[in-house]
Amino acid sequence: MHRPHQAPEPHRPHQSADAAGTESSTERLLPKGEREKIGLRLQQTVNTFVDTPRRSVEAADSLLEETVRQLTEALAERRRSLRTTWADEGRQAETEELRVALRTYREMTERLLQL
């Protein structure tokens, strides 16, 4: 039964698709290969600390800055993609699309708050 003013369903982490129906809430913002490269670079940075402490800390600072930039860009792209599912000026979004969008916004925000 379809109810036009149905509230978003209860939060069920790691089980839902995004508004486009293509990604689970457990999907990472960065691809696995990119995460592995960052992890490897971080480990290399930590390993060089004994020989070059200052350079190691500078490299860690740079790596953190780059990681934050990549995550920010990925979040912005996810938001742009999500907005296209409900904010199209040429048509009125269906209640179900809005419900799924709200659930996805909530899940994304909750994940960010867990950092």
Biopython code that builds the backbone (N, CA, C, O; Angstrom):
import numpy as np
from Bio.PDB.StructureBuilder import StructureBuilder

atoms = [
    (1, "MET", "N", (0.840, -1.176, 0.000)),
    (1, "MET", "CA", (0.000, 0.000, 0.000)),
    (1, "MET", "C", (0.886, 1.240, 0.000)),
    (1, "MET", "O", (1.810, 1.334, 0.808)),
    (2, "HIS", "N", (0.625, 2.175, -0.875)),
    (2, "HIS", "CA", (1.424, 3.394, -0.997)),
    (2, "HIS", "C", (0.753, 4.514, -0.226)),
    (2, "HIS", "O", (-0.407, 4.846, -0.467)),
    (3, "ARG", "N", (1.491, 5.085, 0.697)),
    (3, "ARG", "CA", (0.971, 6.230, 1.453)),
    (3, "ARG", "C", (1.783, 7.447, 1.050)),
    (3, "ARG", "O", (3.000, 7.452, 1.235)),
    (4, "PRO", "N", (1.148, 8.487, 0.500)),
    (4, "PRO", "CA", (1.884, 9.622, -0.038)),
    (4, "PRO", "C", (2.744, 10.353, 0.973)),
    (4, "PRO", "O", (3.747, 10.950, 0.583)),
    (5, "HIS", "N", (2.406, 10.339, 2.239)),
    (5, "HIS", "CA", (3.170, 11.095, 3.227)),
    (5, "HIS", "C", (3.862, 10.177, 4.214)),
    (5, "HIS", "O", (3.980, 10.494, 5.398)),
    (6, "GLN", "N", (4.312, 9.051, 3.726)),
    (6, "GLN", "CA", (4.981, 8.065, 4.558)),
    (6, "GLN", "C", (6.325, 8.599, 5.030)),
    (6, "GLN", "O", (7.080, 9.163, 4.237)),
    (7, "ALA", "N", (6.628, 8.429, 6.301)),
    (7, "ALA", "CA", (7.903, 8.869, 6.865)),
    (7, "ALA", "C", (9.007, 7.945, 6.377)),
    (7, "ALA", "O", (8.747, 6.798, 6.013)),
    (8, "PRO", "N", (10.247, 8.447, 6.368)),
    (8, "PRO", "CA", (11.357, 7.586, 5.975)),
    (8, "PRO", "C", (11.416, 6.349, 6.872)),
    (8, "PRO", "O", (11.123, 6.418, 8.065)),
    (9, "GLU", "N", (11.794, 5.236, 6.285)),
    (9, "GLU", "CA", (11.866, 4.010, 7.067)),
    (9, "GLU", "C", (12.948, 4.098, 8.124)),
    (9, "GLU", "O", (13.865, 4.911, 8.009)),
    (10, "PRO", "N", (12.852, 3.272, 9.149)),
    (10, "PRO", "CA", (13.860, 3.294, 10.205)),
    (10, "PRO", "C", (15.249, 3.061, 9.630)),
    (10, "PRO", "O", (15.423, 2.383, 8.617)),
    (11, "HIS", "N", (16.216, 3.635, 10.296)),
    (11, "HIS", "CA", (17.602, 3.540, 9.846)),
    (11, "HIS", "C", (18.108, 2.113, 9.980)),
    (11, "HIS", "O", (18.055, 1.524, 11.059)),
    (12, "ARG", "N", (18.598, 1.561, 8.877)),
    (12, "ARG", "CA", (19.210, 0.237, 8.868)),
    (12, "ARG", "C", (20.567, 0.361, 8.210)),
    (12, "ARG", "O", (20.668, 0.248, 6.989)),
    (13, "PRO", "N", (21.618, 0.592, 8.990)),
    (13, "PRO", "CA", (22.930, 0.796, 8.396)),
    (13, "PRO", "C", (23.360, -0.386, 7.532)),
    (13, "PRO", "O", (23.049, -1.539, 7.830)),
    (14, "HIS", "N", (24.077, -0.076, 6.465)),
    (14, "HIS", "CA", (24.718, -1.047, 5.597)),
    (14, "HIS", "C", (23.748, -1.929, 4.825)),
    (14, "HIS", "O", (24.140, -3.009, 4.385)),
    (15, "GLN", "N", (22.484, -1.509, 4.640)),
    (15, "GLN", "CA", (21.556, -2.357, 3.903)),
    (15, "GLN", "C", (20.865, -1.654, 2.751)),
    (15, "GLN", "O", (20.177, -2.316, 1.974)),
    (16, "SER", "N", (21.009, -0.386, 2.605)),
    (16, "SER", "CA", (20.194, 0.309, 1.617)),
    (16, "SER", "C", (21.004, 0.773, 0.422)),
    (16, "SER", "O", (22.227, 0.897, 0.481)),
    (17, "ALA", "N", (20.292, 1.024, -0.661)),
    (17, "ALA", "CA", (20.900, 1.614, -1.844)),
    (17, "ALA", "C", (20.710, 3.111, -1.771)),
    (17, "ALA", "O", (19.814, 3.606, -1.086)),
    (18, "ASP", "N", (21.572, 3.836, -2.491)),
    (18, "ASP", "CA", (21.380, 5.282, -2.523)),
    (18, "ASP", "C", (20.193, 5.619, -3.407)),
    (18, "ASP", "O", (19.545, 4.725, -3.951)),
    (19, "ALA", "N", (19.906, 6.901, -3.550)),
    (19, "ALA", "CA", (18.725, 7.321, -4.284)),
    (19, "ALA", "C", (18.758, 6.854, -5.737)),
    (19, "ALA", "O", (17.708, 6.669, -6.351)),
    (20, "ALA", "N", (19.926, 6.666, -6.278)),
    (20, "ALA", "CA", (20.025, 6.173, -7.643)),
    (20, "ALA", "C", (19.932, 4.656, -7.682)),
    (20, "ALA", "O", (19.835, 4.063, -8.756)),
    (21, "GLY", "N", (19.960, 4.020, -6.501)),
    (21, "GLY", "CA", (19.846, 2.584, -6.422)),
    (21, "GLY", "C", (21.104, 1.841, -6.831)),
    (21, "GLY", "O", (21.043, 0.649, -7.130)),
    (22, "THR", "N", (22.245, 2.522, -6.849)),
    (22, "THR", "CA", (23.450, 1.898, -7.366)),
    (22, "THR", "C", (24.513, 1.632, -6.318)),
    (22, "THR", "O", (25.425, 0.849, -6.583)),
    (23, "GLU", "N", (24.449, 2.230, -5.163)),
    (23, "GLU", "CA", (25.514, 2.088, -4.189)),
    (23, "GLU", "C", (24.942, 1.725, -2.841)),
    (23, "GLU", "O", (23.897, 2.238, -2.441)),
    (24, "SER", "N", (25.619, 0.847, -2.144)),
    (24, "SER", "CA", (25.192, 0.541, -0.791)),
    (24, "SER", "C", (25.816, 1.556, 0.156)),
    (24, "SER", "O", (26.784, 2.233, -0.189)),
    (25, "SER", "N", (25.254, 1.651, 1.338)),
    (25, "SER", "CA", (25.773, 2.610, 2.303)),
    (25, "SER", "C", (27.137, 2.203, 2.823)),
    (25, "SER", "O", (27.809, 2.996, 3.482)),
    (26, "THR", "N", (27.560, 0.969, 2.534)),
    (26, "THR", "CA", (28.883, 0.531, 2.973)),
    (26, "THR", "C", (29.956, 0.836, 1.942)),
    (26, "THR", "O", (31.139, 0.644, 2.223)),
    (27, "GLU", "N", (29.585, 1.299, 0.772)),
    (27, "GLU", "CA", (30.578, 1.594, -0.253)),
    (27, "GLU", "C", (31.484, 2.722, 0.211)),
    (27, "GLU", "O", (31.037, 3.695, 0.819)),
    (28, "ARG", "N", (32.729, 2.572, -0.081)),
    (28, "ARG", "CA", (33.726, 3.561, 0.318)),
    (28, "ARG", "C", (33.693, 4.761, -0.620)),
    (28, "ARG", "O", (33.327, 4.647, -1.790)),
    (29, "LEU", "N", (34.079, 5.901, -0.087)),
    (29, "LEU", "CA", (34.131, 7.099, -0.912)),
    (29, "LEU", "C", (35.271, 7.026, -1.919)),
    (29, "LEU", "O", (35.145, 7.508, -3.045)),
    (30, "LEU", "N", (36.379, 6.427, -1.513)),
    (30, "LEU", "CA", (37.519, 6.291, -2.414)),
    (30, "LEU", "C", (37.625, 4.843, -2.875)),
    (30, "LEU", "O", (37.365, 3.920, -2.103)),
    (31, "PRO", "N", (38.004, 4.650, -4.118)),
    (31, "PRO", "CA", (38.171, 3.285, -4.626)),
    (31, "PRO", "C", (39.240, 2.534, -3.829)),
    (31, "PRO", "O", (40.143, 3.141, -3.253)),
    (32, "LYS", "N", (39.123, 1.218, -3.806)),
    (32, "LYS", "CA", (40.040, 0.382, -3.040)),
    (32, "LYS", "C", (41.501, 0.653, -3.399)),
    (32, "LYS", "O", (42.346, 0.762, -2.511)),
    (33, "GLY", "N", (41.799, 0.760, -4.670)),
    (33, "GLY", "CA", (43.176, 1.011, -5.101)),
    (33, "GLY", "C", (43.732, 2.311, -4.543)),
    (33, "GLY", "O", (44.891, 2.379, -4.136)),
    (34, "GLU", "N", (42.899, 3.333, -4.530)),
    (34, "GLU", "CA", (43.330, 4.633, -4.000)),
    (34, "GLU", "C", (43.549, 4.549, -2.493)),
    (34, "GLU", "O", (44.519, 5.105, -1.976)),
    (35, "ARG", "N", (42.664, 3.865, -1.791)),
    (35, "ARG", "CA", (42.838, 3.686, -0.342)),
    (35, "ARG", "C", (44.117, 2.925, -0.040)),
    (35, "ARG", "O", (44.836, 3.250, 0.906)),
    (36, "GLU", "N", (44.399, 1.904, -0.852)),
    (36, "GLU", "CA", (45.620, 1.120, -0.648)),
    (36, "GLU", "C", (46.866, 1.969, -0.886)),
    (36, "GLU", "O", (47.839, 1.867, -0.139)),
    (37, "LYS", "N", (46.841, 2.813, -1.931)),
    (37, "LYS", "CA", (47.984, 3.686, -2.202)),
    (37, "LYS", "C", (48.219, 4.646, -1.045)),
    (37, "LYS", "O", (49.362, 4.860, -0.641)),
    (38, "ILE", "N", (47.155, 5.221, -0.513)),
    (38, "ILE", "CA", (47.281, 6.148, 0.619)),
    (38, "ILE", "C", (47.843, 5.409, 1.834)),
    (38, "ILE", "O", (48.734, 5.913, 2.518)),
    (39, "GLY", "N", (47.318, 4.214, 2.094)),
    (39, "GLY", "CA", (47.815, 3.418, 3.217)),
    (39, "GLY", "C", (49.283, 3.074, 3.074)),
    (39, "GLY", "O", (50.031, 3.131, 4.050)),
    (40, "LEU", "N", (49.705, 2.719, 1.870)),
    (40, "LEU", "CA", (51.112, 2.402, 1.614)),
    (40, "LEU", "C", (51.999, 3.631, 1.820)),
    (40, "LEU", "O", (53.063, 3.550, 2.435)),
    (41, "ARG", "N", (51.543, 4.760, 1.299)),
    (41, "ARG", "CA", (52.315, 5.994, 1.482)),
    (41, "ARG", "C", (52.416, 6.367, 2.960)),
    (41, "ARG", "O", (53.466, 6.816, 3.419)),
    (42, "LEU", "N", (51.336, 6.181, 3.697)),
    (42, "LEU", "CA", (51.365, 6.478, 5.126)),
    (42, "LEU", "C", (52.352, 5.561, 5.851)),
    (42, "LEU", "O", (53.128, 6.016, 6.691)),
    (43, "GLN", "N", (52.316, 4.282, 5.523)),
    (43, "GLN", "CA", (53.241, 3.339, 6.156)),
    (43, "GLN", "C", (54.693, 3.704, 5.827)),
    (43, "GLN", "O", (55.558, 3.659, 6.701)),
    (44, "GLN", "N", (54.956, 4.061, 4.578)),
    (44, "GLN", "CA", (56.298, 4.476, 4.186)),
    (44, "GLN", "C", (56.730, 5.725, 4.951)),
    (44, "GLN", "O", (57.884, 5.840, 5.365)),
    (45, "THR", "N", (55.813, 6.641, 5.131)),
    (45, "THR", "CA", (56.097, 7.868, 5.877)),
    (45, "THR", "C", (56.456, 7.552, 7.321)),
    (45, "THR", "O", (57.418, 8.100, 7.860)),
    (46, "VAL", "N", (55.701, 6.687, 7.936)),
    (46, "VAL", "CA", (55.962, 6.291, 9.328)),
    (46, "VAL", "C", (57.311, 5.575, 9.419)),
    (46, "VAL", "O", (58.070, 5.793, 10.363)),
    (47, "ASN", "N", (57.606, 4.727, 8.444)),
    (47, "ASN", "CA", (58.858, 3.968, 8.466)),
    (47, "ASN", "C", (60.095, 4.838, 8.321)),
    (47, "ASN", "O", (61.177, 4.433, 8.746)),
    (48, "THR", "N", (59.967, 6.011, 7.741)),
    (48, "THR", "CA", (61.139, 6.890, 7.553)),
    (48, "THR", "C", (61.367, 7.824, 8.728)),
    (48, "THR", "O", (62.318, 8.605, 8.719)),
    (49, "PHE", "N", (60.517, 7.758, 9.731)),
    (49, "PHE", "CA", (60.605, 8.702, 10.852)),
    (49, "PHE", "C", (61.951, 8.660, 11.570)),
    (49, "PHE", "O", (62.509, 9.710, 11.887)),
    (50, "VAL", "N", (62.470, 7.491, 11.827)),
    (50, "VAL", "CA", (63.723, 7.372, 12.585)),
    (50, "VAL", "C", (64.860, 8.086, 11.875)),
    (50, "VAL", "O", (65.650, 8.780, 12.516)),
    (51, "ASP", "N", (64.956, 7.925, 10.553)),
    (51, "ASP", "CA", (66.051, 8.534, 9.797)),
    (51, "ASP", "C", (65.812, 10.011, 9.495)),
    (51, "ASP", "O", (66.751, 10.808, 9.507)),
    (52, "THR", "N", (64.576, 10.374, 9.229)),
    (52, "THR", "CA", (64.267, 11.760, 8.844)),
    (52, "THR", "C", (62.949, 12.188, 9.486)),
    (52, "THR", "O", (61.921, 12.267, 8.813)),
    (53, "PRO", "N", (62.985, 12.462, 10.791)),
    (53, "PRO", "CA", (61.726, 12.751, 11.499)),
    (53, "PRO", "C", (60.962, 13.942, 10.931)),
    (53, "PRO", "O", (59.752, 13.855, 10.726)),
    (54, "ARG", "N", (61.641, 15.037, 10.678)),
    (54, "ARG", "CA", (60.939, 16.223, 10.178)),
    (54, "ARG", "C", (60.322, 15.964, 8.810)),
    (54, "ARG", "O", (59.167, 16.317, 8.569)),
    (55, "ARG", "N", (61.088, 15.349, 7.917)),
    (55, "ARG", "CA", (60.582, 15.059, 6.577)),
    (55, "ARG", "C", (59.408, 14.079, 6.653)),
    (55, "ARG", "O", (58.465, 14.178, 5.868)),
    (56, "SER", "N", (59.462, 13.151, 7.581)),
    (56, "SER", "CA", (58.378, 12.193, 7.760)),
    (56, "SER", "C", (57.083, 12.902, 8.189)),
    (56, "SER", "O", (56.007, 12.621, 7.661)),
    (57, "VAL", "N", (57.202, 13.808, 9.136)),
    (57, "VAL", "CA", (56.023, 14.550, 9.605)),
    (57, "VAL", "C", (55.486, 15.456, 8.502)),
    (57, "VAL", "O", (54.272, 15.580, 8.339)),
    (58, "GLU", "N", (56.379, 16.090, 7.745)),
    (58, "GLU", "CA", (55.938, 16.930, 6.623)),
    (58, "GLU", "C", (55.193, 16.093, 5.578)),
    (58, "GLU", "O", (54.179, 16.528, 5.032)),
    (59, "ALA", "N", (55.704, 14.896, 5.309)),
    (59, "ALA", "CA", (55.050, 14.011, 4.340)),
    (59, "ALA", "C", (53.681, 13.562, 4.859)),
    (59, "ALA", "O", (52.722, 13.470, 4.093)),
    (60, "ALA", "N", (53.597, 13.287, 6.156)),
    (60, "ALA", "CA", (52.310, 12.894, 6.744)),
    (60, "ALA", "C", (51.310, 14.043, 6.659)),
    (60, "ALA", "O", (50.130, 13.822, 6.386)),
    (61, "ASP", "N", (51.778, 15.267, 6.891)),
    (61, "ASP", "CA", (50.909, 16.437, 6.775)),
    (61, "ASP", "C", (50.387, 16.577, 5.351)),
    (61, "ASP", "O", (49.199, 16.819, 5.137)),
    (62, "SER", "N", (51.269, 16.427, 4.395)),
    (62, "SER", "CA", (50.890, 16.533, 2.988)),
    (62, "SER", "C", (49.913, 15.421, 2.599)),
    (62, "SER", "O", (48.953, 15.664, 1.866)),
    (63, "LEU", "N", (50.156, 14.213, 3.086)),
    (63, "LEU", "CA", (49.276, 13.091, 2.779)),
    (63, "LEU", "C", (47.887, 13.309, 3.376)),
    (63, "LEU", "O", (46.881, 13.021, 2.727)),
    (64, "LEU", "N", (47.828, 13.807, 4.590)),
    (64, "LEU", "CA", (46.524, 14.097, 5.190)),
    (64, "LEU", "C", (45.785, 15.156, 4.381)),
    (64, "LEU", "O", (44.590, 15.016, 4.122)),
    (65, "GLU", "N", (46.481, 16.207, 3.984)),
    (65, "GLU", "CA", (45.851, 17.256, 3.177)),
    (65, "GLU", "C", (45.301, 16.685, 1.871)),
    (65, "GLU", "O", (44.182, 17.006, 1.473)),
    (66, "GLU", "N", (46.082, 15.843, 1.209)),
    (66, "GLU", "CA", (45.644, 15.237, -0.048)),
    (66, "GLU", "C", (44.443, 14.313, 0.169)),
    (66, "GLU", "O", (43.513, 14.298, -0.638)),
    (67, "THR", "N", (44.466, 13.552, 1.249)),
    (67, "THR", "CA", (43.366, 12.631, 1.547)),
    (67, "THR", "C", (42.081, 13.402, 1.827)),
    (67, "THR", "O", (41.014, 13.027, 1.342)),
    (68, "VAL", "N", (42.178, 14.469, 2.600)),
    (68, "VAL", "CA", (41.004, 15.297, 2.893)),
    (68, "VAL", "C", (40.447, 15.892, 1.601)),
    (68, "VAL", "O", (39.232, 15.943, 1.411)),
    (69, "ARG", "N", (41.327, 16.336, 0.723)),
    (69, "ARG", "CA", (40.877, 16.896, -0.561)),
    (69, "ARG", "C", (40.138, 15.843, -1.378)),
    (69, "ARG", "O", (39.070, 16.119, -1.925)),
    (70, "GLN", "N", (40.695, 14.645, -1.463)),
    (70, "GLN", "CA", (40.059, 13.580, -2.237)),
    (70, "GLN", "C", (38.699, 13.206, -1.643)),
    (70, "GLN", "O", (37.730, 13.008, -2.375)),
    (71, "LEU", "N", (38.636, 13.112, -0.325)),
    (71, "LEU", "CA", (37.362, 12.783, 0.322)),
    (71, "LEU", "C", (36.331, 13.885, 0.120)),
    (71, "LEU", "O", (35.155, 13.604, -0.113)),
    (72, "THR", "N", (36.765, 15.131, 0.208)),
    (72, "THR", "CA", (35.858, 16.262, 0.004)),
    (72, "THR", "C", (35.294, 16.250, -1.421)),
    (72, "THR", "O", (34.103, 16.476, -1.632)),
    (73, "GLU", "N", (36.168, 15.983, -2.386)),
    (73, "GLU", "CA", (35.710, 15.911, -3.773)),
    (73, "GLU", "C", (34.735, 14.753, -3.972)),
    (73, "GLU", "O", (33.733, 14.897, -4.673)),
    (74, "ALA", "N", (35.025, 13.613, -3.360)),
    (74, "ALA", "CA", (34.141, 12.454, -3.491)),
    (74, "ALA", "C", (32.783, 12.728, -2.855)),
    (74, "ALA", "O", (31.751, 12.362, -3.418)),
    (75, "LEU", "N", (32.774, 13.369, -1.684)),
    (75, "LEU", "CA", (31.508, 13.719, -1.026)),
    (75, "LEU", "C", (30.708, 14.708, -1.869)),
    (75, "LEU", "O", (29.491, 14.578, -1.998)),
    (76, "ALA", "N", (31.387, 15.686, -2.437)),
    (76, "ALA", "CA", (30.700, 16.671, -3.277)),
    (76, "ALA", "C", (30.078, 15.997, -4.495)),
    (76, "ALA", "O", (28.966, 16.339, -4.896)),
    (77, "GLU", "N", (30.790, 15.043, -5.080)),
    (77, "GLU", "CA", (30.248, 14.327, -6.238)),
    (77, "GLU", "C", (29.046, 13.477, -5.846)),
    (77, "GLU", "O", (28.058, 13.427, -6.579)),
    (78, "ARG", "N", (29.122, 12.808, -4.698)),
    (78, "ARG", "CA", (27.972, 12.026, -4.218)),
    (78, "ARG", "C", (26.769, 12.933, -4.008)),
    (78, "ARG", "O", (25.647, 12.572, -4.363)),
    (79, "ARG", "N", (26.995, 14.103, -3.435)),
    (79, "ARG", "CA", (25.892, 15.032, -3.195)),
    (79, "ARG", "C", (25.284, 15.501, -4.515)),
    (79, "ARG", "O", (24.062, 15.543, -4.661)),
    (80, "ARG", "N", (26.148, 15.858, -5.486)),
    (80, "ARG", "CA", (25.637, 16.277, -6.799)),
    (80, "ARG", "C", (24.795, 15.167, -7.423)),
    (80, "ARG", "O", (23.720, 15.423, -7.967)),
    (81, "SER", "N", (25.287, 13.949, -7.342)),
    (81, "SER", "CA", (24.568, 12.814, -7.907)),
    (81, "SER", "C", (23.226, 12.603, -7.204)),
    (81, "SER", "O", (22.211, 12.357, -7.856)),
    (82, "LEU", "N", (23.227, 12.700, -5.902)),
    (82, "LEU", "CA", (21.989, 12.527, -5.136)),
    (82, "LEU", "C", (20.980, 13.617, -5.468)),
    (82, "LEU", "O", (19.789, 13.337, -5.604)),
    (83, "ARG", "N", (21.442, 14.854, -5.600)),
    (83, "ARG", "CA", (20.534, 15.959, -5.921)),
    (83, "ARG", "C", (19.832, 15.743, -7.262)),
    (83, "ARG", "O", (18.682, 16.147, -7.432)),
    (84, "THR", "N", (20.512, 15.113, -8.202)),
    (84, "THR", "CA", (19.881, 14.905, -9.510)),
    (84, "THR", "C", (18.689, 13.970, -9.418)),
    (84, "THR", "O", (17.850, 13.959, -10.319)),
    (85, "THR", "N", (18.591, 13.182, -8.348)),
    (85, "THR", "CA", (17.483, 12.243, -8.214)),
    (85, "THR", "C", (16.202, 12.899, -7.716)),
    (85, "THR", "O", (15.119, 12.331, -7.860)),
    (86, "TRP", "N", (16.313, 14.087, -7.132)),
    (86, "TRP", "CA", (15.103, 14.701, -6.587)),
    (86, "TRP", "C", (14.969, 16.188, -6.911)),
    (86, "TRP", "O", (13.877, 16.736, -6.762)),
    (87, "ALA", "N", (16.020, 16.854, -7.340)),
    (87, "ALA", "CA", (15.968, 18.306, -7.513)),
    (87, "ALA", "C", (15.913, 18.738, -8.978)),
    (87, "ALA", "O", (16.253, 19.877, -9.297)),
    (88, "ASP", "N", (15.495, 17.853, -9.860)),
    (88, "ASP", "CA", (15.380, 18.184, -11.278)),
    (88, "ASP", "C", (14.269, 19.222, -11.450)),
    (88, "ASP", "O", (13.112, 18.966, -11.116)),
    (89, "GLU", "N", (14.630, 20.385, -11.969)),
    (89, "GLU", "CA", (13.653, 21.469, -12.124)),
    (89, "GLU", "C", (12.578, 21.149, -13.150)),
    (89, "GLU", "O", (11.510, 21.761, -13.137)),
    (90, "GLY", "N", (12.847, 20.196, -14.041)),
    (90, "GLY", "CA", (11.892, 19.884, -15.095)),
    (90, "GLY", "C", (10.779, 18.935, -14.680)),
    (90, "GLY", "O", (9.834, 18.724, -15.440)),
    (91, "ARG", "N", (10.876, 18.361, -13.490)),
    (91, "ARG", "CA", (9.836, 17.423, -13.062)),
    (91, "ARG", "C", (9.722, 17.423, -11.549)),
    (91, "ARG", "O", (10.628, 17.856, -10.835)),
    (92, "GLN", "N", (8.594, 16.929, -11.081)),
    (92, "GLN", "CA", (8.315, 16.830, -9.647)),
    (92, "GLN", "C", (8.744, 15.440, -9.177)),
    (92, "GLN", "O", (8.311, 14.437, -9.743)),
    (93, "ALA", "N", (9.579, 15.373, -8.161)),
    (93, "ALA", "CA", (10.033, 14.082, -7.636)),
    (93, "ALA", "C", (8.885, 13.357, -6.947)),
    (93, "ALA", "O", (8.052, 13.976, -6.283)),
    (94, "GLU", "N", (8.853, 12.055, -7.111)),
    (94, "GLU", "CA", (7.860, 11.213, -6.448)),
    (94, "GLU", "C", (8.204, 11.093, -4.968)),
    (94, "GLU", "O", (9.359, 11.263, -4.576)),
    (95, "THR", "N", (7.212, 10.806, -4.162)),
    (95, "THR", "CA", (7.412, 10.666, -2.718)),
    (95, "THR", "C", (8.458, 9.598, -2.413)),
    (95, "THR", "O", (9.288, 9.783, -1.523)),
    (96, "GLU", "N", (8.426, 8.499, -3.133)),
    (96, "GLU", "CA", (9.395, 7.422, -2.883)),
    (96, "GLU", "C", (10.817, 7.894, -3.172)),
    (96, "GLU", "O", (11.738, 7.563, -2.425)),
    (97, "GLU", "N", (11.007, 8.652, -4.228)),
    (97, "GLU", "CA", (12.331, 9.186, -4.538)),
    (97, "GLU", "C", (12.812, 10.112, -3.422)),
    (97, "GLU", "O", (13.982, 10.084, -3.039)),
    (98, "LEU", "N", (11.905, 10.924, -2.913)),
    (98, "LEU", "CA", (12.258, 11.831, -1.818)),
    (98, "LEU", "C", (12.579, 11.061, -0.543)),
    (98, "LEU", "O", (13.497, 11.425, 0.192)),
    (99, "ARG", "N", (11.824, 10.001, -0.282)),
    (99, "ARG", "CA", (12.071, 9.182, 0.907)),
    (99, "ARG", "C", (13.449, 8.533, 0.839)),
    (99, "ARG", "O", (14.194, 8.532, 1.819)),
    (100, "VAL", "N", (13.778, 7.986, -0.316)),
    (100, "VAL", "CA", (15.085, 7.346, -0.493)),
    (100, "VAL", "C", (16.202, 8.390, -0.399)),
    (100, "VAL", "O", (17.249, 8.129, 0.195)),
    (101, "ALA", "N", (15.982, 9.556, -0.978)),
    (101, "ALA", "CA", (16.986, 10.616, -0.899)),
    (101, "ALA", "C", (17.213, 11.040, 0.553)),
    (101, "ALA", "O", (18.355, 11.198, 0.983)),
    (102, "LEU", "N", (16.137, 11.222, 1.301)),
    (102, "LEU", "CA", (16.271, 11.610, 2.701)),
    (102, "LEU", "C", (17.030, 10.541, 3.491)),
    (102, "LEU", "O", (17.897, 10.860, 4.305)),
    (103, "ARG", "N", (16.701, 9.287, 3.247)),
    (103, "ARG", "CA", (17.390, 8.192, 3.935)),
    (103, "ARG", "C", (18.882, 8.212, 3.597)),
    (103, "ARG", "O", (19.718, 8.008, 4.477)),
    (104, "THR", "N", (19.216, 8.454, 2.342)),
    (104, "THR", "CA", (20.616, 8.485, 1.929)),
    (104, "THR", "C", (21.349, 9.664, 2.557)),
    (104, "THR", "O", (22.481, 9.518, 3.018)),
    (105, "TYR", "N", (20.708, 10.835, 2.577)),
    (105, "TYR", "CA", (21.321, 11.990, 3.248)),
    (105, "TYR", "C", (21.584, 11.672, 4.723)),
    (105, "TYR", "O", (22.652, 11.973, 5.256)),
    (106, "ARG", "N", (20.595, 11.061, 5.366)),
    (106, "ARG", "CA", (20.747, 10.729, 6.778)),
    (106, "ARG", "C", (21.909, 9.764, 6.982)),
    (106, "ARG", "O", (22.736, 9.979, 7.869)),
    (107, "GLU", "N", (21.987, 8.711, 6.181)),
    (107, "GLU", "CA", (23.057, 7.730, 6.316)),
    (107, "GLU", "C", (24.425, 8.357, 6.085)),
    (107, "GLU", "O", (25.370, 8.088, 6.827)),
    (108, "MET", "N", (24.532, 9.189, 5.059)),
    (108, "MET", "CA", (25.813, 9.838, 4.783)),
    (108, "MET", "C", (26.236, 10.742, 5.939)),
    (108, "MET", "O", (27.393, 10.732, 6.359)),
    (109, "THR", "N", (25.288, 11.516, 6.443)),
    (109, "THR", "CA", (25.587, 12.429, 7.548)),
    (109, "THR", "C", (25.978, 11.658, 8.796)),
    (109, "THR", "O", (26.925, 12.032, 9.487)),
    (110, "GLU", "N", (25.251, 10.579, 9.091)),
    (110, "GLU", "CA", (25.582, 9.771, 10.266)),
    (110, "GLU", "C", (26.974, 9.161, 10.143)),
    (110, "GLU", "O", (27.710, 9.092, 11.127)),
    (111, "ARG", "N", (27.337, 8.720, 8.950)),
    (111, "ARG", "CA", (28.687, 8.179, 8.752)),
    (111, "ARG", "C", (29.737, 9.244, 8.993)),
    (111, "ARG", "O", (30.776, 8.963, 9.589)),
    (112, "LEU", "N", (29.486, 10.451, 8.544)),
    (112, "LEU", "CA", (30.453, 11.545, 8.770)),
    (112, "LEU", "C", (30.580, 11.861, 10.256)),
    (112, "LEU", "O", (31.672, 12.160, 10.739)),
    (113, "LEU", "N", (29.480, 11.796, 10.968)),
    (113, "LEU", "CA", (29.525, 12.086, 12.401)),
    (113, "LEU", "C", (30.282, 11.017, 13.183)),
    (113, "LEU", "O", (30.708, 11.265, 14.311)),
    (114, "GLN", "N", (30.451, 9.844, 12.606)),
    (114, "GLN", "CA", (31.194, 8.776, 13.265)),
    (114, "GLN", "C", (32.697, 8.916, 13.118)),
    (114, "GLN", "O", (33.455, 8.196, 13.767)),
    (115, "LEU", "N", (33.133, 9.832, 12.276)),
    (115, "LEU", "CA", (34.586, 10.017, 12.081)),
    (115, "LEU", "C", (35.238, 10.580, 13.318)),
    (115, "LEU", "O", (36.449, 10.798, 13.333)),
]
sb = StructureBuilder()
sb.init_structure("model")
sb.init_model(0)
sb.init_chain("A")
sb.init_seg("    ")
for serial, (resi, resn, name, xyz) in enumerate(atoms, 1):
    if name == "N":
        sb.init_residue(resn, " ", resi, " ")
    sb.init_atom(name, np.array(xyz, "f"), 0.0, 1.0, " ", f" {name:<3s}", serial, name[0])
structure = sb.get_structure()
